[in-house]
Structure formats: C-alpha cells, structure tokens
Amino acid sequence: MKGKPIEMTEKTARQWLNDRGVSIKEIGELVMYLQHKYHTNLQLDECIDNVERVLSKREVQNAILTGIQLDILSEKGLLEDPLQSIIETDEGLYGVDEVLALSIVNVYGSIGFTNYGYIDKQKPGILQRLNDKSTGECHTFLDDIVGAIAAAASSRLAHRATNTE
C-alpha cells in the first residue's frame, strides 16, 4: 500500500477480507445470530448496514490490515520464532489477537465486550471455518477480527434500536 492515498485504507481492508474468504454478508449473519432475540423483525439487511458502518471506521480498518498481514506472514513462514510458532498454532495463551480485536469492539462501547466474548466462545458461521486449523490457512487474527466486527456492529445496532424487547 506504499504510496497510496489514505482513502485506499478502507478499500484495501475490505478487499483483504474478501481475499481471505470473508464476506460482509457472513459478518452480517453473525450480527443476526447475536441480536435476533432482542430485536423484533430484525432483517439481515439491517445487520449488514451496521457491519458496513463499522467497516467505515479507521481503527477497524487498521486492525483488519494488521491482523491479516500477520496471518499471511505466518502462513508463509516469514516471522521469527517464537512468534512464528505462536501465531501459526494460534497458541491459547498468546492473547494479542484478542487484544487487537478488542480495539474494534471498543469503538462502540461496553456492550460489545460481552457480545465479543460470547461469539468468540460459540464460533458460529464463518468463525467456525476460520477457526479450523486443518485447512493449512492461518487465521489467528482474522477469526477474532471478524468476531469483533460482528460484536461492534451488534453494539451499534443495539444502541440505535427503537424497537427492542
């Protein structure tokens, strides 16, 4: 991205998500998973709209670019050990992947933390695939980033809801 204007950050972040097999619709489905019990007649389009808004935030774009780049470097074996091994195996006590994800969740307030913790444990939808270590792909950061985007979008939706149960 060297030499490209700052406006390219969002476009690149979205492209990298797509390149890694993550669609906006799949993140919207995670928002639906988190919020359908609390919002009467919640539609997927509304969930996707909230994901789009989250993705428009610079902090979120930076986290996406950083996390995906680390995952790619790990897949290629380009990191120094012990970091290479830690990221490659998604070592349980590493935690930096979650810390990066929390920078996304923090954009929309404290409700995002509980949403993130819940979805990170449940691993529904796209998160299950991203967490699958048998594929040969490294998504140590990406699974947490996607969960955090969904949690932030859920928080945004909750804060703006006028018809909740």
SULSUL-V696929 format. One record per pair of residues at least 6 apart in sequence whose ideal C-beta (glycine too) atoms are under 7 Angstrom apart, sorted by the first residue. I is the first residue (numbers start at 1). J is the second residue. D is the distance in whole Angstrom. If there is no record, write none. Layout:
BEGIN
I,J,D
I,J,D
END
This chain:
BEGIN
1,8,6
1,12,6
9,58,7
9,61,5
10,55,7
10,56,7
10,61,5
12,65,7
13,55,7
13,61,4
13,64,4
13,65,6
14,55,6
16,64,6
16,65,7
16,68,5
17,64,6
20,68,6
20,142,6
22,126,6
22,146,6
24,48,6
24,51,6
24,52,7
25,48,6
26,125,6
26,126,4
27,51,5
27,146,6
27,149,5
27,150,5
28,44,6
28,47,4
28,48,4
28,51,5
29,44,7
29,125,5
30,119,6
30,124,7
30,125,6
30,126,7
30,127,7
30,150,4
31,47,4
31,50,6
31,51,6
31,150,5
31,153,5
31,154,5
31,157,7
32,42,7
32,44,6
32,47,5
33,124,5
33,125,7
34,115,5
34,119,6
34,150,6
34,154,4
35,42,6
35,154,5
35,157,6
35,158,7
36,42,5
38,164,5
38,165,6
39,161,6
39,163,7
39,164,6
40,163,6
40,165,6
46,157,7
47,153,7
47,157,7
50,153,4
50,156,5
50,157,5
51,149,6
51,153,5
53,156,6
54,60,6
54,149,5
54,152,5
54,153,5
54,156,6
55,149,7
57,107,6
59,103,6
59,104,7
59,107,6
60,104,5
60,107,7
60,149,7
63,100,5
63,103,5
63,104,5
63,145,6
64,145,6
66,100,7
67,100,6
67,141,3
67,142,6
67,145,5
68,141,7
68,142,6
70,87,6
70,141,5
71,138,5
71,139,6
71,140,6
71,141,5
71,142,6
73,79,5
74,84,6
74,87,4
74,88,5
74,138,4
74,140,7
75,137,6
75,138,5
77,84,6
79,87,6
86,94,5
87,138,7
87,140,5
88,138,6
90,133,7
90,140,4
97,140,5
97,141,5
97,144,5
98,144,6
100,141,6
100,144,7
100,145,7
101,116,7
101,144,4
101,145,6
101,147,7
101,148,4
102,148,7
104,145,7
104,148,4
104,149,6
104,152,5
105,112,4
105,113,6
105,116,5
105,148,5
105,151,5
105,152,5
107,152,6
108,152,5
108,155,4
108,156,5
108,159,7
109,155,6
109,159,7
111,155,5
111,158,6
112,151,5
112,152,5
112,155,4
115,151,4
115,154,5
115,155,6
116,147,6
116,148,6
116,151,4
119,127,7
119,147,5
119,150,6
119,151,6
120,144,7
120,147,5
123,131,5
126,146,6
127,143,6
127,146,6
127,147,6
130,139,4
130,142,6
130,143,4
130,146,6
131,143,5
END
